[in-house]
Amino acid sequence: MMEPHSSQQLQLLDEQESYVRSRAEALQNIEATIVELGSIFQQLANMVKEQEDTIQRIDSGVDEAQLHVEAAHTELLRYFRSVSSQRWLLLKAFLIIILFFILFVVFFA
């Protein structure tokens, strides 16, 4: 009767050893995955660091462009005012020319 019992114990030990091995393999897989994730995050951090200068140049370029747009807006408003005042000046000159033409036609014709 001892033999069936020892064979059950051996089978139980084999099952336990197999379970322990599978758990060890699972832990090694988890460890490898964590190491791989760490590597990926390190690469991502390096990529972000490499882009820092580019982002700063873009930011300063945007600020500079905003200043140029504001300056252009100011110049356009100044030009609009200038054109508006010149329009009145041209209208006045045209009216004076018409007035002289009418006076010339009335008095010299």
C-alpha positions as CSV (number, residue, x, y, z in Angstrom):
1,M,0.0,0.0,0.0
2,M,2.9,2.3,0.3
3,E,3.6,2.3,-3.4
4,P,0.4,4.0,-4.5
5,H,0.8,6.6,-1.8
6,S,4.4,7.4,-2.8
7,S,3.5,7.5,-6.4
8,Q,0.7,10.0,-5.6
9,Q,3.3,12.0,-3.6
10,L,5.7,11.9,-6.6
11,Q,2.9,13.0,-8.9
12,L,2.0,15.8,-6.5
13,L,5.6,16.9,-6.3
14,D,5.9,16.8,-10.1
15,E,2.8,18.9,-10.4
16,Q,4.1,21.4,-7.7
17,E,7.4,21.6,-9.5
18,S,5.7,22.2,-12.8
19,Y,3.6,24.9,-11.2
20,V,6.6,26.5,-9.6
21,R,8.5,26.4,-13.0
22,S,5.5,27.9,-14.8
23,R,5.2,30.7,-12.2
24,A,9.0,31.3,-12.5
25,E,8.6,31.6,-16.3
26,A,5.7,33.9,-15.9
27,L,7.7,36.1,-13.5
28,Q,10.6,36.2,-15.9
29,N,8.2,37.2,-18.7
30,I,6.8,40.0,-16.5
31,E,10.3,41.1,-15.7
32,A,11.3,41.1,-19.4
33,T,8.2,43.1,-20.2
34,I,8.9,45.6,-17.5
35,V,12.5,46.0,-18.7
36,E,11.2,46.5,-22.3
37,L,8.7,49.1,-21.1
38,G,11.5,50.9,-19.2
39,S,13.5,51.0,-22.5
40,I,10.5,52.3,-24.4
41,F,9.9,55.0,-21.9
42,Q,13.6,55.9,-22.0
43,Q,13.5,56.2,-25.8
44,L,10.4,58.4,-25.5
45,A,12.1,60.6,-23.0
46,N,15.1,61.0,-25.4
47,M,12.7,61.8,-28.2
48,V,11.0,64.5,-26.1
49,K,14.4,65.9,-25.1
50,E,15.5,66.1,-28.8
51,Q,12.3,67.9,-29.7
52,E,12.7,70.5,-27.0
53,D,14.9,72.9,-29.1
54,T,12.6,72.6,-32.0
55,I,9.5,73.4,-29.9
56,Q,11.3,76.4,-28.4
57,R,12.2,77.7,-31.8
58,I,8.6,77.2,-33.0
59,D,7.4,79.1,-29.9
60,S,9.7,82.0,-30.4
61,G,8.8,82.0,-34.2
62,V,5.1,82.2,-33.3
63,D,5.8,85.1,-30.9
64,E,7.8,86.9,-33.6
65,A,5.1,86.3,-36.1
66,Q,2.5,87.7,-33.8
67,L,4.6,90.9,-33.3
68,H,4.9,91.2,-37.1
69,V,1.1,90.7,-37.6
70,E,0.4,93.4,-35.0
71,A,2.9,95.7,-36.7
72,A,1.3,95.0,-40.1
73,H,-2.1,95.7,-38.7
74,T,-0.9,99.1,-37.3
75,E,0.6,99.9,-40.7
76,L,-2.6,99.0,-42.6
77,L,-4.6,101.2,-40.3
78,R,-2.2,104.1,-40.9
79,Y,-2.4,103.5,-44.7
80,F,-6.2,103.3,-44.6
81,R,-6.3,106.7,-42.8
82,S,-3.8,108.1,-45.3
83,V,-5.8,106.9,-48.3
84,S,-9.0,108.2,-46.8
85,S,-7.5,111.7,-46.3
86,Q,-6.0,111.6,-49.8
87,R,-9.4,110.6,-51.2
88,W,-10.9,113.8,-49.7
89,L,-7.9,115.8,-51.0
90,L,-8.5,114.3,-54.5
91,L,-12.2,115.1,-54.3
92,K,-11.5,118.7,-53.3
93,A,-8.9,119.1,-56.1
94,F,-11.4,117.6,-58.6
95,L,-14.1,120.0,-57.4
96,I,-11.8,123.0,-57.7
97,I,-10.8,121.9,-61.3
98,I,-14.5,121.6,-62.2
99,L,-15.2,125.0,-60.6
100,F,-12.4,126.7,-62.6
101,F,-13.6,124.9,-65.8
102,I,-17.1,126.2,-65.3
103,L,-15.8,129.7,-64.6
104,F,-13.6,129.5,-67.6
105,V,-16.5,128.4,-69.8
106,V,-18.9,131.0,-68.4
107,F,-16.6,134.0,-68.5
108,F,-14.4,133.2,-71.6
109,A,-16.8,131.5,-73.9
